[in-house]
Amino acid sequence: MKKLTTLFFILFFTASVFAGECEPVDLDAKDGTLNKIPRHKQSMGTCYAHTIATLYDAFRKQNKEPNAHLFSSPVDIAYTLSKNSPHGSIDGGAYIESINWLNDFPPCPNQNQKKRKKAQEDPLEKKYQTVQEKLQDLVASKGDIEQFIKVLDDSSKIEFINQYNKILKDTFKCSKSEFQEIVRVIQPLDINLALSSAMNNICKPEQRLKTSKNISPRETRLNSKEMNLDEATAKQKALLTLINKSLDEKLNKTLPIGLTFCAKSLIYMSQESQLTNLFPVGDKCGSHAAVISGRRKNEKTGQCEIKIRNPWGSCKYTSKFYDCDKKNGDTWIPQNILQRFIMGVTTLEEKP
């Protein structure tokens, strides 16, 4: 596999954002970088892992790697990182760090090694979806998910874990030793992990995709404690400029591009007035990760919009203020609005 270097761009200057220019780009089109790269329809707490999987799969495809027909397993990435992350947390903003961990813990392909046209043909992917459906039913039976998480006491946690373990065991039919390993991982009940740990690698895949040892990530998250509003705005403008530059190149040289952004303000917002209330960026922001997949000029509003390939795969939580494709969850966001919520940008480049 060709050597890669992951470049995380934090630029410390104010840059123009391609004023007046908005050439349409669609990376999901027939000849696009993301065409036929799997869309995973559920990523509760693991959006960053789905983003990583998409980045690597698109790179291998574009560079015609020998293993380009294999797809990375986002649930394997989440499982690996949940065991090895020093922070013990897996939210959207963690995906930058997770690329670093992949130096030692690479993603594995789904167990079906034959070339396939659709990810849904993979039996493990179907099992994963089955587990998620059962898990959602389990949570729904206890009422609103956020309230359920808040009121969990020790006895409820034990009950929840036992029920969750049974779903995993019945679905994946793992050996006793392998099952004990996944139980050990989720026993502390990081709630994000407990809600999204139907891992494809519970029953040890035979093959793993090799990743580069030359990955050197740099943190790009905006830290409200270390900068003022003007500094944050300048960095966000520069990051948006990078996004547009990459789209102008149609990602031929920088492959592909990932985004970390403030999800609660952008996706969940219920009032347009919330658009003016972003800074300071903090834990309440709700980090989310996604892959940028296009750009267009909205003929009705005249605004230039950026398309994000939302890992949720639906419009369920998307604000009514944005154009969202109900079929796959792709969301078009005006770039002047997106700029306010950017927390980090990631690109993969081939090392000279």
N, C-alpha and C positions, 0 to 999 in steps of 0.2 A: 504494500500500500504506500502511496506517495506520502512523503512527509508533509505534515500540515503544521501550521502555527495558528493559534487562535488569537485574534487581535481584538482587544476591547478598547474602543475609542472614547476617551474623555478629552474633549478639546476645550482649551481655556480661552476661547475668544468668541466674540459675537459674529455670527455669519449670516448672510442673507439666505433666504430659503427659496431659491429658485422662483423669485417673484415673476408671475406671469407665465411660467413654464409648467406644464403638467402633461407631458407626453404619456398616453395610456400604456400601461404595462400589465400583463396578466401572466403570472408565473404558473398558474394552474391550467393554462391553455395547452393545446395539443403539443406544442413545441416548447413548453415552459419547463423551468427547472423542477417544479414541484408536481408536474404531471405524473400520475400513477403512484406518487408517494402516498402511503396509507394515511387515511384519516381515522383517527381513533375517537370513537364517539363518547367516551367517558374519561374524565381525568380529574376526579375529585381529589384535590390536594396534590396532584402530580402534574400540573400543567408544564412545569419546567422540564420534567423528564420527557414528556411528549414533544416538547420543543427541541430538545437535544436530539432525540431520535430522528426527527424530521431534518434537522441540520445535517447530520451525518449521512442519512440515506440520500438526500439530494446531492450532496457532494460526491458520493461514490457513483451515483448515476451519471452526473454531469462529466465526471472524469473517466467514465467507462471502466471502473474498477472490476476485477474478476468476480468479486462478491456482490456486485451491484444488484443482483436479483434477490438478495437476502434483505430482510427488513429488521432494523434494530427493534428491540423490545423495550418500550418505555416503562413497562411495569418492572422489568428486570433492572433498569436504571434506578428507578425509585427504591426498589428493594435493596440494591447494593448500597446506595447512598444513605438510606435510613440506618444501616448498620455501621457505616464508616464516617459519616459527617461529624465533625467535632461539635457542631451546634445541636445535633440531635433533632433538627427540625427540617421539614421539607415543604417550603412554600414557594410561591412563584419566583421570588427574588433569589432563591438559592440556586437557580440553574446555572448561573455563572460559575459558582464554586464547584458545581457538580461536574463540569467539564474537566476540571483539574483532577478530581477523583477518578475520572475515567482513565487516567494514565495507568493506574494500577488495577482498576476494576472496570474493564471494557463492557459495553453492552453486548448482549448475545442476540442472535437472530431467533425468530420463532422456530419451533422445533421442526416444522415441515420444511425440509431443505430444498424441495423441488421448486422450480421457478413457477410463479403463479401470477395471474393477472389481478386478482383482488385479495386484499388482506383478509377479507371475510372467509376465504377458502381455508385459512389456517385453523385447524381444530382447537388449538390452544387459545386463539383469539376469541373463538366462540365461547369457550369455557370461561374466559375472563369476563365476557359480557354477561354470561349467565350468573356468575358470582355477583357482579355489580347489581344486576336486577334484583337478585334475592336480598342483597345487602340493603338496597334502597327500600325494599318492602319491609325489611326488619326495622329500619330506622323510622319509616313512615308509620309503622304500627305504634310507635312511641310518641307521635306528634311531631311538631315542628322541629327540624333538625338542629337549628341553632339553640333552641331552648333545651332540647335533649342533651346537647353537649354541655350546656351550662350547669344543668342540675345533676349530672352524673355523680353519684357517690360511689364509695368503694365497692359496695355490694352490686350496684348496677353495672359498674365496670366489669366485674368478674362475670356477671351474667352475659353482658354484651360480648365479651371476649369469647366465652364458651360457645355462644351461638354462632359467632363469626367463624371461629375455628371449625365448627361442624360444617358450615357451608363450604369452607375451603377444602376440608378433608373429603367430603362427599363428592365434590365437583372434580378435584384434581386426582383423588385416589393416590396420594403419595405414600411412600413407605413410612414406617414409624419414625425412623431417624430424621428423614427429611421434614416430616410434619413437626417434629419436636423443634427443629431449627426455626421454622417460621413462627411457631408459638413463642419461642424465646425472643424473637425480634419484636413482636407486637405486644408482648406481655405488659410493658410499661404503659401502653396505651397513650402514645402520642395520638391524639384523636385524628389528625390528618392521616397518619399511617394506618390506623385501625379502619378507616373508611376507604382506603384505597390500596390495600396490600394484597390483592388477588394476583400474586406475582407469577409471571410466566415461567420463572426459573425455579419454582418450588421443587419441581421434579427434574433437577439438573439437566440442562440442555447438553447435548454432546459436543457442540461446537460453539466457539465464541468469535465474534468479529474482532480483529486486531485493530487497535487504535494507536495513534502516534504517541511517542514518548516526548515529543517536542512541543507540547501544549503549555503555554505560559499565560494563563488568564490574569487579567487585572480587574479589580473591582470597579464597577461603573455606577453603582447605586448612588443616587444623590443623598447626601447626609445633611439634613436640615440643621444639625447642631454645629456643623463646620463651615457653613456658608450662609450668606445673606440672600435675599430674594434676587438681587441683580446678578449675583454669581450663578445662582441656580438657573436663572433665565438664559444667561449666556451659554451655559453648558447644554441646556435643552435645545436651544437654537442650533448649536453646532451638531448635536446628535441628529436632529431632523435633517440638517444639510447632508450628513453622512448617509442617511436613509435614501434621500433623493438621488444622491450621486450613485449609490449602488443600484438603484432602480434604473437610472439612466443607462448604466452599463448592462442592464438586464442580468445582473449577477454573473456575467461571464468571467469576471476576474475575482470578484469577492463573492464567495459561495457559502451558503445563502445568507440570510440576515435574520437574526432573532431580536425580539423586543421584550424588555421588562418594563412594565408600566403600572400605574396606580389604578387598580381595577375598581375599587369601591367608588371612586369619584367618577370614573369614566363609564364603566359598564353598568353599575348598579344605580347610578344617580336617577332620582325620580323627579327632580326639579332642575330646570335649566339654570337657575341661579347658582347651583352647585359648581358650575363650570369656573366660577371666579374664585373659588375657595379651595385651592390645592395646597399651596405652601403653608406651613412646612410639611414636607414629605416625611412620613413616619410609619410606625406599625399600623396605625389606624387606616392607612392608605389602602391596604389590601393588595400586596404585590401579586402580579399575574404575569405569565410569560406566554408568548405566542410567536408565530412566524409571520413576517410581513410577506404578502403574496401578490401585491398589485398596487396600481395607482390609476386614478381617472379624474376627469373634470366632471363634476356634477352639472348637467345641463340646466337643471332647474334653479340651482342656487349660484352657479358660477364658481363654486369652491373646488379647490383641489383636494381630493380625498385619498387616504391610504387604506388599503385593504389588509386586515389581519386575518390569518387562518386560525380562528379560535379553536383551541383543543377541545372545548366542550362539545363541539360538533352540533350545536343547536343555538337557537336564539332565546332560550329560556330565561336567561338572566340579563339579556342585553337591553339597554335603555331604548325607549321608544324614539329617542331623538336621532337614532342612527339607522341607516339602511342595512338590514341584516337578511342574509339569504336563509330562509327557513329550512332549506334542504340540508345545508351543511354547516350553518352557523357563521359563515364568512361575514365580517362586519366592515362597513365602509365608514371611516372616521375623518372628518375634515382635518387637514394637517395642522391648521392653526390651533385647533383644539387638542389634537394629539400631542403637540409640542408641550403643552402644560403638564402632561401626565407622564412624559418619558422619564424612566428611571435608569435605563441602560440599553445599549445596543451591542449586539454581538455579530461578528462576521467570521467566516472561515476562509482562509486563504492558503493557497499552495505555496510552500516555502521554496524560494528560488534555489 
